[in-house]
């Protein structure tokens, strides 16, 4: 048994090492977002490629069970994914470009549609200004006139310089997906067999399988739900004579991958499209109302019923993940936020989460016996009878 002085000294040394580890981890945690943001040209395509490849692993394994060689199965998965993605984006981008070209011509119609709202706001503003002038000791100063910003002159140069880098990043991501899938079986076998114990190998295999199952199940299920939602919205918009309903359905399906914020953006775009199309204000708001109603049914009835409780994630964690990855990588980061949250949560659940509160307030203290309990937390059996 160590002497009390030696035990206290050993506890202090362990405490110091743990504190240094905690500070190093906190520094890495604080520096990592800035490193990811500064190196987005490398980290964004790499992360997106890994997430997509993990989602394609079940299809790869299905092809390999049909005696298809791994390189050929990987190439098939990549080609099918690129074909589907290109078809989906083409169905959205080409009609959307026509809407963008029509926007300057429809400004007058949009103004006439929202004129009642503008008149109401102007009357309310005049009423507020008169009230302020009556009760304020000094007249309110007029706000300085907003100076119109000059139109961007370097847009063509910006597009010309960024397009090659975007193509390089896309090509890099495709290569990562292919080589990840082609070497998936070998990588998984090496990760499992390199463990020194049977328990470690079993835990590694379980974590790998859980990451693949959870990520592919979430993305596959949400993709089916979003496509169904987009088709339903497109059918409803077709019935109300909204132009290019498939494009609007594709926009709804794509933005629905972003929880909370995506449907709001889709509703705003549909409201703008309705104002550009219909001359009556209430009829122009109908496409946005259709989208909001369909999303409410999907989010509160269909998705919980289909996804179930296995992939239920805390809304706070989803909001934090959306804000973090959206700040780091913008819209692509927001699209990757939930899959990355699922991967990180699965790994942490298997590896164990660090008990920082226990280190700070319990296990890391120098006291050799428990601290005296506060009277407010005294149990009833501790009270004198």
N, C-alpha and C positions, 0 to 999 in steps of 0.2 A: 504494500500500500504506500503511495507517495505521501510525503509529509505535507501538512497543510500549506506551508510556504511554497513548496514545489508545485502543488496542485493549483494554487492561485497564480503562480508565474506561468504555468502551462496554459491556463485559461486566458491569461492576458495575451500571451503570444498567439493563441488561436483567434482571439478576438481581433488582434491587430491584423493578422493575415486575412481574416474574413472581411474586415473593414476595407482593407486595400483592394480586395477582390470586388467588393460592392462598389467602391468608388470607380474602379476601372470599368466595371460593367455599366455604371451610370454614364461615364464619359463616352463609352462606345455607343450607348443607346442615344445620347444626345447628338453625337457626331454622325451617326448613320444616316438620318434623313437628309442632311446636307450633302453627304457623299452620294447618295442615290439621286438627288436632284441635280447635282453637278455632272454626274456621269450618266444622265438619262439616255444618251445615245447608245450606251452599252447595256446598262442594267434593264431598261424598259423592254427592248426586244428579247433579251435573254429571259427575263421573268415571264413575259407573255408567251414565249415559245415553250417554256417548261410547263406552264399551266395548261396550255393547249395540248402538249404531248401527254401529260398525265391524264387529261380527259379522253385522249384517243387510245390509251392503253387497252381498255376492254375490247375495242374493235381490233387492235393488233393481235391480242391473244386469241380472239375468235378466228382470225385469219390463220394464225399459226396452228391452231387445232385442226384446221383443214389442210394441213401438210404444206402450207405455203411458206417458202423460206423467209427468214426475218427481213432481209433487205427488200425483197419484193413486197412483202406485207407492209413494211414501213412506207415504201414508195406509193403503194395503193392508198394508204390512209392519208398521206400528204396530198396526193392528187385529188382525192374525193373532197377533202376539207377545203382545198383551194378553189375547186369548182363551185362548191356550195357557197363559200364566202364571196367569191367574185359575182356569182349570179345574184345573191342577195344585195350586195352593194350596188351592182349595176341597176337593179330594179328600183333602188332608192335614189342614187346620185343623178341618173339621167333625167328623170322627171323633176327632181328637186332643182336642177339647174334651170329648167324652164320656168319654174315658179320664181326663182331669184331674178331672172330676166324680166318677168312680168311685174315685179314689185314696184319699180318706178312708175309704171303706167297705171297702177291701181292705187297709188297714194291718195288721189282725190276721192276715190270710192271709199277707201278706209276712213278718210276724214269725215265724209258725209255720214257714214255709218255710226261713228263714235261722236258725232256732233252733239246729240242729246246729253251724253255723259260729260263732254267738255263744257257745255252750257251750264249743267248742274254744278260742276266743279267751279266754274267762274263765278256763278252767283254765290256759292258758299264762300269763296275766297273774298269777294267784295264785302260780304256780311262780316267776315272776320276782321277785315281791314278797318271797316267803319267802327267796329266795336273797340279795336285797339286804339284808334284815333280818339275815341270819346273818353277812354279811361286812362290812357297813357299821358304822362306829364309833358312829354316831348313827342313830336310827330315821328313816326317810324321812318327810318331812312330807307330809301329805295335800294334794292339790291343792285349791285353793279351788273351791267349788261354782260351777258355771257359772250365771250369772244369765240367765234367759230374757229375750230381747229382746222388748219389747212389739210387738205386731203393728203394721204400718204403718197410720197413720191417714189419710195423705194420698194413698193410692193412687188413689182416684176423682178427686181434684183433679188428680193428675199425669196420669192418662189423659185427663181433660177438657181439660187445657192442651196436651198433646202431640199429640192426635189432629188438631186443625186444622193444626198445623205439618207433620205427616206427610202430610196430604192435599195441602198446598201444595207440599211437596217432590216428591211423586209427580207432581203436575200439571206442575211445572217440568221434571222429568226427561222426561215424555212429550213436552212441547213441544220440548225440546232434541233428542230423538231424531228427531222429525218434521222440524224445520228443518235438522238436520244431514244427513238423508237427502235432503231435497228440494233442498238446495244442494250435494250432494256432487260432482256432475259439474262444476259451476261452480267450486267451491273447488279441486278437484284441477287443473282447467285453469289457474286463476289461479296456483296454487303452482308449476306447471311453467313456464308462459310468462313468469313474472316473473324467472326466472333470466337472468343476462346472458351466459351461455355455454351452448353445446350440452352440454358435459360436465356442468355443473351441473344443467341441465334433465333430463338422462338420469338422473343420480344421484337427484334429487328424485323422479322418477317411479318409480324402482326402490324407493326407501325406502317410498313410499306403498303401492305394490303389495305389498311384502313384509310391511308391517304388517297390511294387510287380509288377505292370504293366511294368514299365520301365526296371527293372532287368530281369524279365522273357522274355519280348519281345526282349531285346538285346541278351541275351544268347540263346534263342530259334532261333532267326533269324540268328545269327552268326554261330550257330551250323549247321543249314541247309546249309548255304553258304559254310562253311568249309568242310562239308562232300561232298557236290557237287564238290567243287574244288579238294578235294583229289581223288574222283572217276574219274574226268576228267584227272587229272595228271596220275593216275594209268593206265587208258586206253591208254593214249598216250605213256607211258613208255612200256606198253605191246606191242604196235605196233613197237617199236624200239628194242624189244628183251632185255629189261632191266630185270634182275632177280628180283623176289619178288616185282612186281609192287604194290601190295596191301599194303605192308609194307611202301613203299615210299609214297604212297598216304595218309596213316595214319599219317606218320611223317609230311607231308605238312599240313594236316588238323589240327593236334595238335599244331604245331608251328604257324599256322596262327591266333591262339587266341592272340598271342603277337604282337601288331601292330609294324610295322617298322622293328623291330629286328628279329622277328620270320621268316619272309620270307627270310631274308638274310642268317640266319643260315640254313634253309632248302635248299636254293640254294647251299650253300657251301657243305653240306652233299651229295647232289645229284652230285655235281662235283667230290667229292671224290669217290662216288660209281661208277660214269662213268669211272674214271681213273682206278679203280680196275677191271672193266669189259671189256672195249674196248681197243684195241691196238692203235687206231688212236686218236690223240689229239682232233681234231675237232669233231669227232664222240663221244668222251668221254664227251665233253662239252654240247652235245645235251640235255641230261636230265635236266641239270641246266637251259639251255635256254628255254626248254618247261615249266618248273616250273615258271620262271620269266615272260614269256609271259602270261601264264594263270593267274598269280597273278596280273599283270598289268591290264588285262581286268576285273578281279573281283573287284579290289580295286577302279578303276576309272569309271566303268560302272555299274556293278551288285550291289555292296553294296550300293552306293548312291541311286540307283533306288529302291532297296527293303527296305532299312532302312528308307530312307527319311530324312526330316529335324527334325523330332520329337526327335530323339536321337543323333543329331549332337553335337559333343563335340569339343572344341577347340583343335587343334593339340598340342599347347603348354601345355595345361593341361594333355593331354595324355602322352607326353614325361616326364613331371614332375612326374606324377603318376607312370609311368613305372620305372623311375630312383629311385624314393623313395621306392616303394614296392619291387623292385628288389634288392636294397641295403639292405633292412631290412630282406627279407625272400628268396632272391635268385630267382630261376626259378618259384617256386610256387607263390611267391609274384608278379612276372611279369604276370603270368596267371590271378591273381586276381585283377590286377591293374585297368583295365577298369570297371569291375562290381562294385568295391568299389568306384571308381570315380563317377559312375552313382548314387549310393546310397547316397553318401555324397552330391553331387550336388543337388539331389532331395530334401533332407532334408533341405539344406541351402536355396534353393529357396522358400520353404514353411515357414521356421522359420525366414528368413531374415538374410542377411549377415551383419556382423559388419562393420560400417562405420569408419574405423580407420583414413582415411584421413580427414574426417569431424571432428573427435575428435581432431586431431592434429592441424588443420589449420582453423577451423571454429567454431564449436559448443563449443569447450573447451576453447576458448580464454576468457580473463578477460575483454575485451573491451565491454562496454555496447552499443556501436553503431558500425556499420560496419567500418572497416578500410578504409582509403582513397585509392582509386583505382589508380593503376599505370597508368601513361600517355599512356603506350603502349597498354592498354586494354580499353582506352576511346572510347565510341561509337561515331558514327558520329553525333548523335543528341545532344551530349554533347559539340561538338565543336561550337564556336561562328560563327554565320552566317555572 
